[in-house]
Amino acid sequence: MNICMAHRGWSGRAPENTRSAIRLALAESRIHSIELDVQLTKDGVPVVIHDFVLGRTANGSGPVGSHTYAELRQLDAGSWFGAEFRGECIPSFEEVLQEVKGRGRLNIELKTVADLYPGLEEKVVQLIHHYGMQHDVYVTSFDHDAIKRVNEIDSSLRTGLIFEGKPTLLREQLSRVGASLLSMSYMYLTKEFVVEMIESGILIVAWTVDDPKVMQHLMGFHPDLQICTNHPDRMLGLMR
């Protein structure tokens, strides 16, 4: 059975990376996991938001990391999606762990580049341990050094690298940072590649798949392929 992963929560029905989107995903038992993005505030609090700069999903301006947690909490992260979500806050990563613990799994993307957020990896791993969720999470990133640091802090956590394309020496890149999950844009996946990787012990997440025809095609690649989508209902409809 293919695994349905809700991209930034159920972001087709609620504003992405908010508690509303996460609660909707948790309420549907056939959604296996939730993908979300974590950054660090000016005062070192891990928060759940995708863009490095405010303005698209929250009504502020400037880089996320130039604001304190208290300042970010004053922003409206829901009105852009719909009036019924007015007043929705940017959640802290800790709030999300409290919400999800015992109810679901998380694919935690560390949104960082180079030394943008010193200490992000340590704080995320510390919170995962605090809530006893080591076996319920993947920690992933485009930033290879961030994943290497996560594995240096705790090599028992399941980690992964995210790729937009299909670079060479994928296994070597995963091995170098201690990762065992490959998160790839679905456009670069073939059945042969997916089967080869999964059968050799590498988990694969295909992102971001919203077209039901594409979903159906990918679901035929391998039963363990994880499909990340903004519209879980479309995938669940195909799984009946």
MDAnalysis code that builds the backbone (N, CA, C; Angstrom):
import MDAnalysis as mda
import numpy as np

u = mda.Universe.empty(720, n_residues=240, atom_resindex=np.repeat(np.arange(240), 3), trajectory=True)
u.add_TopologyAttr("name", ["N", "CA", "C"] * 240)
u.add_TopologyAttr("resid", np.arange(1, 241))
u.add_TopologyAttr("resname", ["MET", "ASN", "ILE", "CYS", "MET", "ALA", "HIS", "ARG", "GLY", "TRP", "SER", "GLY", "ARG", "ALA", "PRO", "GLU", "ASN", "THR", "ARG", "SER", "ALA", "ILE", "ARG", "LEU", "ALA", "LEU", "ALA", "GLU", "SER", "ARG", "ILE", "HIS", "SER", "ILE", "GLU", "LEU", "ASP", "VAL", "GLN", "LEU", "THR", "LYS", "ASP", "GLY", "VAL", "PRO", "VAL", "VAL", "ILE", "HIS", "ASP", "PHE", "VAL", "LEU", "GLY", "ARG", "THR", "ALA", "ASN", "GLY", "SER", "GLY", "PRO", "VAL", "GLY", "SER", "HIS", "THR", "TYR", "ALA", "GLU", "LEU", "ARG", "GLN", "LEU", "ASP", "ALA", "GLY", "SER", "TRP", "PHE", "GLY", "ALA", "GLU", "PHE", "ARG", "GLY", "GLU", "CYS", "ILE", "PRO", "SER", "PHE", "GLU", "GLU", "VAL", "LEU", "GLN", "GLU", "VAL", "LYS", "GLY", "ARG", "GLY", "ARG", "LEU", "ASN", "ILE", "GLU", "LEU", "LYS", "THR", "VAL", "ALA", "ASP", "LEU", "TYR", "PRO", "GLY", "LEU", "GLU", "GLU", "LYS", "VAL", "VAL", "GLN", "LEU", "ILE", "HIS", "HIS", "TYR", "GLY", "MET", "GLN", "HIS", "ASP", "VAL", "TYR", "VAL", "THR", "SER", "PHE", "ASP", "HIS", "ASP", "ALA", "ILE", "LYS", "ARG", "VAL", "ASN", "GLU", "ILE", "ASP", "SER", "SER", "LEU", "ARG", "THR", "GLY", "LEU", "ILE", "PHE", "GLU", "GLY", "LYS", "PRO", "THR", "LEU", "LEU", "ARG", "GLU", "GLN", "LEU", "SER", "ARG", "VAL", "GLY", "ALA", "SER", "LEU", "LEU", "SER", "MET", "SER", "TYR", "MET", "TYR", "LEU", "THR", "LYS", "GLU", "PHE", "VAL", "VAL", "GLU", "MET", "ILE", "GLU", "SER", "GLY", "ILE", "LEU", "ILE", "VAL", "ALA", "TRP", "THR", "VAL", "ASP", "ASP", "PRO", "LYS", "VAL", "MET", "GLN", "HIS", "LEU", "MET", "GLY", "PHE", "HIS", "PRO", "ASP", "LEU", "GLN", "ILE", "CYS", "THR", "ASN", "HIS", "PRO", "ASP", "ARG", "MET", "LEU", "GLY", "LEU", "MET", "ARG"])
u.atoms.positions = np.array([
    [0.848, -1.196, 0.000],
    [0.000, 0.000, 0.000],
    [0.881, 1.243, 0.000],
    [0.720, 2.101, -0.976],
    [1.509, 3.333, -1.036],
    [1.226, 4.238, 0.156],
    [2.226, 4.988, 0.543],
    [2.118, 5.863, 1.706],
    [1.751, 7.270, 1.258],
    [0.683, 7.801, 1.834],
    [0.207, 9.149, 1.525],
    [0.793, 10.133, 2.535],
    [1.544, 11.104, 2.029],
    [2.174, 12.109, 2.876],
    [1.561, 13.479, 2.559],
    [1.051, 14.142, 3.580],
    [0.411, 15.451, 3.395],
    [1.474, 16.544, 3.378],
    [1.574, 17.251, 2.254],
    [2.603, 18.268, 2.049],
    [2.279, 19.553, 2.809],
    [3.107, 19.867, 3.803],
    [2.894, 21.042, 4.683],
    [1.540, 20.948, 5.388],
    [1.174, 19.740, 5.789],
    [-0.163, 19.480, 6.304],
    [-1.107, 19.284, 5.132],
    [-2.404, 19.291, 5.409],
    [-3.383, 19.165, 4.313],
    [-3.528, 20.543, 3.696],
    [-2.531, 20.928, 2.898],
    [-2.438, 22.308, 2.434],
    [-3.389, 22.635, 1.284],
    [-4.098, 21.618, 0.777],
    [-5.141, 21.885, -0.199],
    [-6.429, 22.372, 0.456],
    [-6.534, 22.165, 1.773],
    [-7.771, 22.517, 2.491],
    [-7.585, 23.536, 3.600],
    [-6.334, 23.843, 3.929],
    [-6.045, 24.808, 5.005],
    [-4.697, 25.446, 4.710],
    [-4.407, 26.608, 5.294],
    [-3.128, 27.263, 5.017],
    [-1.942, 26.378, 5.409],
    [-0.986, 26.283, 4.494],
    [0.155, 25.381, 4.669],
    [0.931, 25.637, 5.954],
    [1.471, 24.557, 6.519],
    [2.342, 24.625, 7.692],
    [1.682, 25.295, 8.896],
    [0.346, 25.172, 9.007],
    [-0.351, 25.690, 10.190],
    [-0.934, 24.520, 10.974],
    [-1.350, 24.811, 12.194],
    [-1.955, 23.759, 13.011],
    [-3.270, 23.277, 12.402],
    [-3.984, 24.150, 11.720],
    [-5.232, 23.733, 11.056],
    [-4.951, 22.686, 9.992],
    [-3.915, 22.926, 9.171],
    [-3.568, 21.976, 8.109],
    [-3.072, 20.659, 8.699],
    [-2.342, 20.745, 9.796],
    [-1.812, 19.537, 10.443],
    [-2.938, 18.746, 11.098],
    [-3.870, 19.437, 11.752],
    [-5.003, 18.748, 12.395],
    [-5.889, 18.046, 11.376],
    [-6.116, 18.690, 10.219],
    [-6.911, 18.047, 9.170],
    [-6.253, 16.748, 8.715],
    [-4.926, 16.779, 8.552],
    [-4.201, 15.582, 8.122],
    [-4.254, 14.498, 9.195],
    [-4.131, 14.882, 10.444],
    [-4.169, 13.901, 11.542],
    [-5.548, 13.246, 11.670],
    [-6.584, 13.987, 11.276],
    [-7.959, 13.478, 11.409],
    [-8.290, 12.406, 10.372],
    [-7.472, 12.296, 9.327],
    [-7.694, 11.280, 8.296],
    [-6.700, 10.145, 8.525],
    [-7.206, 9.006, 9.003],
    [-6.328, 7.898, 9.419],
    [-5.503, 7.309, 8.278],
    [-5.934, 7.503, 7.039],
    [-5.198, 6.917, 5.919],
    [-4.039, 7.790, 5.439],
    [-3.927, 8.997, 6.005],
    [-2.733, 9.813, 5.745],
    [-1.649, 9.326, 6.702],
    [-0.589, 8.797, 6.135],
    [0.430, 8.131, 6.940],
    [1.396, 9.110, 7.611],
    [1.712, 10.209, 6.914],
    [2.670, 11.144, 7.497],
    [2.441, 12.561, 6.974],
    [3.080, 13.517, 7.644],
    [2.923, 14.934, 7.332],
    [4.305, 15.535, 7.113],
    [4.469, 16.232, 5.986],
    [5.708, 16.943, 5.713],
    [5.562, 18.381, 6.194],
    [6.624, 18.928, 6.788],
    [6.602, 20.326, 7.218],
    [8.010, 20.897, 7.159],
    [8.104, 22.219, 7.276],
    [9.379, 22.921, 7.143],
    [9.709, 23.647, 8.440],
    [10.979, 23.570, 8.863],
    [11.388, 24.195, 10.125],
    [12.530, 25.176, 9.901],
    [12.362, 26.384, 10.449],
    [13.402, 27.418, 10.456],
    [13.610, 27.878, 11.895],
    [14.511, 28.841, 12.078],
    [14.849, 29.311, 13.422],
    [14.599, 30.813, 13.521],
    [13.978, 31.231, 14.621],
    [13.740, 32.658, 14.847],
    [15.032, 33.345, 15.302],
    [14.978, 34.661, 15.363],
    [16.129, 35.455, 15.806],
    [16.586, 35.048, 17.205],
    [15.607, 34.666, 18.056],
    [15.946, 34.263, 19.424],
    [16.017, 32.746, 19.585],
    [16.198, 32.026, 18.474],
    [16.533, 30.606, 18.543],
    [15.391, 29.636, 18.754],
    [14.175, 30.002, 18.378],
    [13.031, 29.092, 18.521],
    [12.728, 28.447, 17.150],
    [12.700, 27.109, 17.061],
    [12.329, 26.466, 15.804],
    [10.843, 26.702, 15.507],
    [10.556, 27.223, 14.300],
    [9.178, 27.495, 13.891],
    [8.896, 26.813, 12.558],
    [7.610, 26.591, 12.294],
    [7.191, 25.855, 11.097],
    [6.697, 26.839, 10.037],
    [7.517, 27.041, 9.025],
    [7.180, 27.929, 7.905],
    [8.105, 27.577, 6.748],
    [7.617, 27.706, 5.524],
    [8.406, 27.300, 4.356],
    [9.331, 28.383, 3.825],
    [8.797, 29.536, 3.477],
    [9.591, 30.563, 2.799],
    [10.600, 31.203, 3.750],
    [11.775, 31.528, 3.216],
    [12.789, 32.207, 4.030],
    [12.379, 33.640, 4.352],
    [11.535, 34.216, 3.491],
    [11.120, 35.613, 3.659],
    [9.606, 35.672, 3.856],
    [9.161, 36.512, 4.789],
    [7.736, 36.659, 5.078],
    [7.023, 37.383, 3.937],
    [5.709, 37.220, 3.865],
    [4.927, 37.948, 2.874],
    [3.941, 37.089, 2.120],
    [4.327, 35.852, 1.770],
    [3.411, 35.008, 1.006],
    [2.395, 34.322, 1.926],
    [2.878, 33.671, 2.985],
    [1.960, 32.922, 3.860],
    [1.776, 33.573, 5.226],
    [2.399, 34.696, 5.444],
    [2.205, 35.451, 6.693],
    [2.378, 36.930, 6.364],
    [1.637, 37.775, 7.066],
    [1.534, 39.176, 6.658],
    [2.638, 40.078, 7.195],
    [3.861, 39.571, 7.242],
    [4.983, 40.403, 7.664],
    [5.902, 40.662, 6.496],
    [7.114, 41.125, 6.794],
    [8.108, 41.335, 5.745],
    [9.494, 41.057, 6.316],
    [10.430, 40.800, 5.424],
    [11.797, 40.508, 5.847],
    [12.008, 39.033, 6.122],
    [13.263, 38.635, 6.339],
    [13.583, 37.233, 6.591],
    [12.970, 36.719, 7.898],
    [12.565, 35.444, 7.876],
    [12.027, 34.797, 9.085],
    [13.021, 34.935, 10.236],
    [14.293, 34.687, 9.941],
    [15.321, 34.680, 10.980],
    [15.681, 36.030, 11.554],
    [15.100, 37.107, 11.012],
    [15.375, 38.444, 11.571],
    [14.312, 38.860, 12.579],
    [13.348, 37.970, 12.844],
    [12.263, 38.261, 13.787],
    [12.352, 37.342, 15.003],
    [11.954, 37.852, 16.152],
    [11.858, 37.008, 17.347],
    [10.590, 36.152, 17.250],
    [10.535, 35.139, 18.099],
    [9.351, 34.275, 18.132],
    [8.107, 35.098, 18.474],
    [8.236, 36.001, 19.457],
    [7.093, 36.825, 19.865],
    [6.599, 37.688, 18.706],
    [7.536, 38.206, 17.913],
    [7.148, 39.028, 16.765],
    [6.423, 38.200, 15.707],
    [6.931, 37.017, 15.444],
    [6.295, 36.153, 14.445],
    [4.892, 35.731, 14.883],
    [4.694, 35.579, 16.188],
    [3.382, 35.149, 16.707],
    [2.301, 36.202, 16.496],
    [2.716, 37.436, 16.261],
    [1.741, 38.511, 16.046],
    [1.196, 38.502, 14.618],
    [1.848, 37.739, 13.740],
    [1.470, 37.759, 12.323],
    [0.279, 36.852, 12.040],
    [-0.425, 37.151, 10.976],
    [-1.569, 36.358, 10.520],
    [-1.088, 35.426, 9.405],
    [-1.135, 34.127, 9.672],
    [-0.659, 33.130, 8.702],
    [-1.809, 32.371, 8.043],
    [-3.030, 32.908, 8.161],
    [-4.166, 32.181, 7.620],
    [-5.045, 32.937, 6.649],
    [-5.135, 34.267, 6.791],
    [-6.072, 35.055, 5.971],
    [-5.834, 34.909, 4.475],
    [-4.570, 34.764, 4.078],
    [-4.249, 34.643, 2.647],
    [-4.965, 33.447, 2.011],
    [-5.248, 32.427, 2.838],
    [-5.877, 31.208, 2.318],
    [-7.396, 31.319, 2.328],
    [-7.925, 31.930, 3.382],
    [-9.369, 32.064, 3.495],
    [-9.733, 32.815, 4.760],
    [-10.846, 33.550, 4.712],
    [-11.258, 34.381, 5.854],
    [-11.456, 33.561, 7.119],
    [-11.880, 32.296, 6.960],
    [-12.139, 31.454, 8.144],
    [-10.868, 31.104, 8.901],
    [-9.697, 31.349, 8.281],
    [-8.432, 31.047, 8.947],
    [-7.735, 32.303, 9.464],
    [-8.449, 33.417, 9.476],
    [-7.862, 34.673, 9.968],
    [-7.385, 34.485, 11.413],
    [-6.194, 34.978, 11.697],
    [-5.665, 34.868, 13.056],
    [-4.856, 33.609, 13.303],
    [-4.774, 32.740, 12.313],
    [-3.943, 31.526, 12.445],
    [-2.493, 31.955, 12.626],
    [-1.814, 31.342, 13.593],
    [-0.428, 31.718, 13.895],
    [0.573, 30.843, 13.149],
    [1.794, 31.361, 13.015],
    [2.932, 30.515, 12.625],
    [3.223, 29.636, 13.840],
    [3.126, 28.304, 13.707],
    [3.323, 27.457, 14.892],
    [4.798, 27.239, 15.211],
    [5.082, 27.021, 16.476],
    [6.423, 26.576, 16.850],
    [6.520, 25.086, 16.519],
    [7.719, 24.615, 16.295],
    [7.954, 23.194, 16.027],
    [7.509, 22.362, 17.227],
    [7.722, 22.892, 18.429],
    [7.326, 22.168, 19.641],
    [5.810, 21.972, 19.694],
    [5.052, 23.000, 19.329],
    [3.583, 22.877, 19.303],
    [3.140, 21.753, 18.361],
    [3.813, 21.674, 17.216],
    [3.454, 20.644, 16.243],
    [3.766, 19.251, 16.800],
    [4.905, 19.100, 17.457],
    [5.243, 17.803, 18.062],
    [4.204, 17.415, 19.112],
    [3.759, 18.377, 19.909],
    [2.724, 18.109, 20.915],
    [1.438, 17.627, 20.246],
    [1.129, 18.224, 19.102],
    [-0.093, 17.892, 18.362],
    [-0.017, 16.484, 17.745],
    [1.157, 16.152, 17.212],
    [1.308, 14.928, 16.416],
    [1.684, 13.709, 17.254],
    [2.330, 13.907, 18.379],
    [2.822, 12.789, 19.198],
    [1.753, 11.730, 19.431],
    [2.071, 10.486, 19.071],
    [1.154, 9.372, 19.268],
    [0.044, 9.285, 18.246],
    [0.013, 10.225, 17.286],
    [-1.092, 10.262, 16.318],
    [-0.639, 10.165, 14.864],
    [0.662, 10.369, 14.623],
    [1.116, 10.352, 13.235],
    [2.623, 10.426, 13.133],
    [3.100, 10.514, 11.890],
    [4.528, 10.596, 11.615],
    [4.837, 11.913, 10.903],
    [6.084, 12.357, 11.030],
    [6.484, 13.625, 10.433],
    [7.702, 13.467, 9.525],
    [7.668, 14.171, 8.410],
    [8.841, 14.361, 7.566],
    [9.262, 15.815, 7.782],
    [10.315, 16.012, 8.559],
    [10.738, 17.346, 8.992],
    [11.830, 17.855, 8.055],
    [11.493, 18.867, 7.256],
    [12.505, 19.446, 6.380],
    [13.173, 20.619, 7.083],
    [14.483, 20.545, 7.230],
    [15.246, 21.656, 7.779],
    [15.479, 22.655, 6.652],
    [14.848, 23.841, 6.759],
    [14.972, 24.880, 5.739],
    [16.159, 25.752, 6.103],
    [17.310, 25.376, 5.590],
    [18.514, 26.130, 5.912],
    [19.510, 25.999, 4.771],
    [20.423, 26.947, 4.700],
    [21.530, 26.892, 3.748],
    [22.782, 27.396, 4.447],
    [23.910, 26.703, 4.191],
    [25.193, 27.082, 4.796],
    [25.037, 27.270, 6.308],
    [25.443, 28.445, 6.833],
    [25.347, 28.662, 8.289],
    [24.247, 29.656, 8.627],
    [23.140, 29.594, 7.873],
    [22.024, 30.521, 8.096],
    [21.460, 30.413, 9.504],
    [21.298, 29.174, 9.997],
    [20.663, 28.955, 11.302],
    [21.549, 28.096, 12.203],
    [22.605, 28.654, 12.766],
    [23.451, 27.874, 13.686],
    [22.622, 27.326, 14.850],
    [22.773, 26.024, 15.114],
    [22.061, 25.400, 16.229],
    [20.709, 24.820, 15.871],
    [20.252, 25.002, 14.630],
    [18.937, 24.471, 14.230],
    [18.868, 22.959, 14.415],
    [19.899, 22.255, 13.964],
    [19.880, 20.790, 14.036],
    [19.806, 20.315, 15.484],
    [20.632, 20.912, 16.344],
    [20.635, 20.510, 17.759],
    [19.267, 20.722, 18.402],
    [18.649, 21.858, 18.119],
    [17.364, 22.177, 18.748],
    [16.250, 21.253, 18.250],
    [16.259, 20.949, 16.966],
    [15.246, 20.050, 16.408],
    [15.402, 18.649, 16.992],
    [16.628, 18.132, 17.030],
    [16.871, 16.795, 17.585],
    [16.502, 16.745, 19.066],
    [16.840, 17.797, 19.805],
    [16.531, 17.861, 21.240],
    [15.021, 17.766, 21.471],
    [14.243, 18.493, 20.667],
    [12.783, 18.461, 20.821],
    [12.201, 17.108, 20.417],
    [12.740, 16.513, 19.370],
    [12.290, 15.170, 18.958],
    [12.479, 14.190, 20.118],
    [13.631, 14.270, 20.777],
    [13.913, 13.392, 21.922],
    [13.017, 13.724, 23.110],
    [12.824, 15.006, 23.357],
    [12.004, 15.429, 24.494],
    [10.598, 14.825, 24.413],
    [10.064, 14.732, 23.195],
    [8.715, 14.180, 23.018],
    [8.726, 12.693, 22.636],
    [9.905, 12.079, 22.690],
    [10.009, 10.635, 22.443],
    [9.541, 10.220, 21.062],
    [9.850, 11.046, 20.068],
    [9.340, 10.778, 18.712],
    [10.430, 10.329, 17.732],
    [11.531, 9.789, 18.285],
    [12.653, 9.386, 17.429],
    [12.239, 8.399, 16.337],
    [11.253, 7.541, 16.635],
    [10.854, 6.504, 15.670],
    [9.678, 6.944, 14.804],
    [9.243, 8.193, 14.978],
    [8.075, 8.685, 14.231],
    [8.425, 9.819, 13.283],
    [9.727, 10.039, 13.055],
    [10.117, 11.166, 12.201],
    [11.206, 10.770, 11.198],
    [11.212, 11.503, 10.087],
    [12.369, 11.588, 9.199],
    [12.841, 13.034, 9.309],
    [14.147, 13.249, 9.259],
    [14.677, 14.607, 9.174],
    [15.369, 14.733, 7.816],
    [14.917, 15.684, 6.991],
    [15.425, 15.812, 5.629],
    [15.842, 17.250, 5.341],
    [16.644, 17.414, 4.288],
    [17.044, 18.763, 3.894],
    [17.710, 18.728, 2.525],
    [17.641, 19.874, 1.821],
    [18.459, 20.075, 0.625],
    [19.920, 20.274, 1.036],
    [20.133, 20.746, 2.259],
    [21.463, 21.068, 2.761],
    [22.126, 19.810, 3.321],
    [23.103, 19.289, 2.601],
    [23.769, 18.048, 3.001],
    [24.468, 18.179, 4.354],
    [25.077, 19.333, 4.594],
    [25.806, 19.520, 5.847],
    [24.865, 19.489, 7.049],
    [23.640, 19.991, 6.865],
    [22.658, 19.955, 7.960],
    [22.332, 18.512, 8.335],
    [22.155, 17.659, 7.327],
    [21.840, 16.248, 7.596],
    [23.043, 15.531, 8.202],
    [24.230, 15.888, 7.755],
    [25.449, 15.312, 8.352],
    [25.511, 15.663, 9.838],
    [25.163, 16.913, 10.168],
    [25.177, 17.335, 11.578],
    [24.133, 16.580, 12.389],
    [22.936, 16.382, 11.817],
    [21.892, 15.626, 12.526],
    [22.409, 14.231, 12.870],
    [23.064, 13.585, 11.920],
    [23.575, 12.232, 12.159],
    [24.732, 12.202, 13.144],
    [25.489, 13.288, 13.201],
    [26.565, 13.379, 14.204],
    [25.974, 13.543, 15.605],
    [24.832, 14.231, 15.697],
    [24.164, 14.428, 16.996],
    [23.474, 13.139, 17.430],
    [22.776, 12.473, 16.483],
    [22.053, 11.237, 16.800],
    [21.952, 10.367, 15.541],
    [22.840, 9.393, 15.446],
    [22.906, 8.545, 14.248],
    [21.742, 7.563, 14.155],
    [20.908, 7.490, 15.197],
    [19.777, 6.548, 15.159],
    [18.557, 7.149, 14.461],
    [18.554, 8.471, 14.261],
    [17.419, 9.096, 13.577],
    [17.451, 8.763, 12.088],
    [16.264, 8.602, 11.498],
    [16.183, 8.349, 10.057],
    [16.276, 9.688, 9.331],
    [17.266, 9.812, 8.455],
    [17.480, 11.077, 7.773],
    [17.466, 10.899, 6.257],
    [17.270, 12.016, 5.540],
    [17.208, 11.948, 4.090],
    [17.673, 13.228, 3.432],
    [18.046, 13.091, 2.162],
    [18.424, 14.243, 1.343],
    [17.321, 14.529, 0.333],
    [17.127, 15.814, 0.038],
    [16.113, 16.234, -0.929],
    [16.828, 16.716, -2.196],
    [16.315, 16.265, -3.346],
    [16.898, 16.669, -4.620],
    [15.811, 17.159, -5.557],
    [16.129, 18.249, -6.269],
    [15.225, 18.757, -7.304],
    [15.372, 17.923, -8.573],
    [16.588, 17.545, -8.912],
    [16.843, 16.746, -10.113],
    [17.268, 15.339, -9.759],
    [18.109, 14.743, -10.621],
    [18.592, 13.379, -10.393],
    [20.099, 13.377, -10.614],
    [20.853, 13.859, -9.618],
    [22.303, 13.957, -9.777],
    [22.979, 12.589, -9.790],
    [24.225, 12.576, -10.187],
    [24.991, 11.333, -10.178],
    [25.436, 11.008, -8.754],
    [25.887, 9.782, -8.583],
    [26.437, 9.327, -7.296],
    [25.472, 9.559, -6.130],
    [24.201, 9.257, -6.356],
    [23.197, 9.460, -5.306],
    [23.497, 8.625, -4.064],
    [23.805, 7.359, -4.268],
    [24.094, 6.488, -3.111],
    [25.284, 7.022, -2.317],
    [26.311, 7.484, -3.048],
    [27.506, 7.999, -2.380],
    [27.172, 9.252, -1.573],
    [26.300, 10.101, -2.113],
    [25.917, 11.319, -1.392],
    [25.125, 10.980, -0.132],
    [24.216, 10.025, -0.240],
    [23.454, 9.583, 0.935],
    [24.393, 8.998, 1.987],
    [25.302, 8.136, 1.528],
    [26.225, 7.464, 2.432],
    [27.125, 8.459, 3.160],
    [27.574, 9.487, 2.452],
    [28.500, 10.461, 3.044],
    [27.903, 11.177, 4.250],
    [26.589, 11.419, 4.206],
    [25.958, 12.150, 5.315],
    [25.220, 11.216, 6.281],
    [25.186, 9.911, 5.968],
    [24.518, 8.946, 6.840],
    [23.018, 8.871, 6.639],
    [22.533, 9.228, 5.423],
    [21.092, 9.242, 5.152],
    [20.641, 7.953, 4.478],
    [19.372, 7.604, 4.696],
    [18.821, 6.391, 4.073],
    [17.476, 6.665, 3.394],
    [17.177, 7.950, 3.186],
    [15.940, 8.331, 2.512],
    [16.276, 9.331, 1.411],
    [15.595, 9.176, 0.291],
    [15.789, 10.034, -0.869],
    [14.465, 10.700, -1.184],
    [14.427, 12.030, -1.100],
    [13.211, 12.787, -1.406],
    [13.454, 13.501, -2.725],
    [12.687, 13.110, -3.771],
    [12.963, 13.628, -5.114],
    [11.717, 14.169, -5.790],
    [11.912, 15.201, -6.594],
    [10.838, 15.688, -7.450],
    [10.363, 14.514, -8.308],
    [9.052, 14.282, -8.323],
    [8.497, 13.092, -8.976],
    [8.860, 13.006, -10.453],
    [9.121, 14.142, -11.077],
    [9.382, 14.162, -12.517],
    [10.640, 13.393, -12.901],
    [11.535, 13.178, -11.946],
    [12.799, 12.518, -12.234],
    [12.778, 11.026, -11.874],
    [11.638, 10.527, -11.429],
    [11.557, 9.126, -11.004],
    [11.101, 8.216, -12.136],
    [11.746, 7.060, -12.219],
    [11.303, 5.994, -13.120],
    [11.030, 4.761, -12.273],
    [10.233, 3.861, -12.788],
    [9.913, 2.640, -12.039],
    [11.178, 1.849, -11.730],
    [12.045, 1.711, -12.725],
    [13.275, 0.936, -12.540],
    [14.124, 1.515, -11.408],
    [14.260, 2.851, -11.394],
    [15.063, 3.517, -10.369],
    [14.446, 3.338, -8.987],
    [13.130, 3.538, -8.887],
    [12.432, 3.416, -7.600],
    [12.568, 2.007, -7.040],
    [12.335, 1.002, -7.879],
    [12.435, -0.395, -7.431],
    [13.858, -0.696, -6.961],
    [14.830, -0.270, -7.747],
    [16.241, -0.536, -7.418],
    [16.611, 0.076, -6.066],
    [16.197, 1.320, -5.839],
    [16.554, 2.002, -4.585],
    [15.831, 1.390, -3.384],
    [14.521, 1.194, -3.516],
    [13.752, 0.663, -2.393],
    [14.201, -0.752, -2.034],
    [14.446, -1.573, -3.051],
    [14.872, -2.956, -2.781],
    [16.254, -3.004, -2.124],
    [17.033, -1.914, -2.269],
    [18.358, -1.887, -1.639],
    [18.326, -1.173, -0.287],
    [17.113, -0.854, 0.194],
    [16.975, -0.297, 1.543],
    [16.879, 1.209, 1.633],
    [16.783, 1.897, 0.481],
    [16.638, 3.358, 0.476],
    [15.159, 3.716, 0.336],
    [14.622, 4.442, 1.299],
    [13.239, 4.912, 1.202],
    [13.161, 6.032, 0.170],
    [12.023, 6.132, -0.526],
    [11.863, 7.214, -1.508],
    [10.556, 7.960, -1.282],
    [10.678, 9.296, -1.249],
    [9.517, 10.185, -1.213],
    [9.462, 10.917, -2.554],
    [8.302, 10.873, -3.211],
    [8.084, 11.605, -4.461],
    [7.299, 12.872, -4.157],
    [7.825, 14.034, -4.568],
    [7.136, 15.301, -4.307],
    [7.046, 16.122, -5.584],
    [6.149, 17.093, -5.624],
    [4.870, 17.202, -4.931],
    [3.823, 16.836, -5.971],
    [3.037, 15.806, -5.707],
    [2.197, 15.175, -6.723],
    [0.725, 15.513, -6.472],
    [0.135, 16.323, -7.366],
    [-1.256, 16.744, -7.183],
    [-2.194, 16.277, -8.294],
    [-1.643, 15.818, -9.406],
    [-2.441, 15.341, -10.531],
    [-2.787, 13.867, -10.326],
    [-4.087, 13.521, -10.241],
    [-4.475, 12.134, -9.993],
    [-3.901, 11.137, -11.009],
    [-3.769, 11.543, -12.260],
    [-3.210, 10.639, -13.272],
    [-1.753, 10.325, -12.967],
    [-1.017, 11.349, -12.543],
    [0.395, 11.148, -12.180],
    [0.489, 10.284, -10.922],
    [-0.391, 10.554, -9.956],
    [-0.432, 9.734, -8.736],
    [-0.616, 8.267, -9.080],
    [-1.608, 7.991, -9.914],
    [-1.912, 6.611, -10.291],
    [-0.699, 5.949, -10.945],
    [-0.027, 6.691, -11.826],
    [1.162, 6.186, -12.506],
    [2.260, 5.842, -11.496],
    [2.530, 6.758, -10.571],
    [3.582, 6.560, -9.578],
    [3.247, 5.418, -8.615],
    [1.975, 5.292, -8.273],
    [1.560, 4.241, -7.335],
    [1.855, 2.848, -7.889],
    [1.989, 2.763, -9.212],
    [2.319, 1.483, -9.829],
    [3.805, 1.147, -9.797],
    [4.634, 2.091, -9.369],
    [6.080, 1.857, -9.351],
    [6.494, 0.846, -8.288],
    [6.004, 1.062, -7.048],
    [6.377, 0.187, -5.918],
    [5.427, 0.496, -4.763],
    [4.955, -0.525, -4.047],
    [4.002, -0.287, -2.951],
    [4.573, 0.545, -1.805],
    [5.887, 0.616, -1.687],
    [6.491, 1.370, -0.586],
    [6.873, 2.796, -0.964],
    [6.589, 3.192, -2.205],
    [6.876, 4.570, -2.608],
    [5.964, 5.521, -1.837],
    [6.566, 6.550, -1.219],
    [5.797, 7.528, -0.452],
    [5.504, 8.731, -1.351],
    [4.242, 9.116, -1.399],
    [3.832, 10.190, -2.293],
    [3.386, 11.403, -1.480],
    [4.089, 12.517, -1.698],
    [3.820, 13.748, -0.958],
    [2.917, 14.647, -1.806],
    [1.783, 15.054, -1.239],
    [0.785, 15.791, -2.005],
    [0.095, 16.870, -1.181],
    [-0.305, 17.946, -1.864],
    [-1.117, 18.981, -1.225],
    [-2.566, 18.546, -1.091],
    [-2.930, 17.508, -1.868],
    [-4.324, 17.059, -1.934],
    [-4.442, 15.561, -1.629],
    [-4.271, 15.178, -0.357],
    [-4.347, 13.766, 0.007],
    [-5.657, 13.097, -0.416],
    [-6.753, 13.870, -0.451],
    [-8.052, 13.291, -0.819],
    [-8.006, 12.690, -2.222],
    [-7.247, 13.294, -3.123],
    [-7.154, 12.772, -4.494],
    [-6.457, 11.423, -4.511],
    [-5.410, 11.296, -3.710],
    [-4.691, 10.031, -3.647],
    [-5.514, 8.964, -2.932],
    [-6.156, 9.356, -1.838],
    [-6.978, 8.400, -1.085],
    [-8.120, 7.868, -1.938],
    [-8.636, 8.721, -2.823],
    [-9.695, 8.290, -3.731],
    [-9.217, 7.192, -4.675],
    [-7.966, 7.258, -5.059],
    [-7.398, 6.232, -5.947],
    [-7.062, 4.945, -5.203],
    [-6.913, 5.033, -3.894],
    [-6.503, 3.868, -3.104],
    [-7.675, 3.008, -2.665],
    [-8.899, 3.476, -2.896],
    [-10.061, 2.715, -2.424],
    [-10.157, 1.371, -3.119],
])
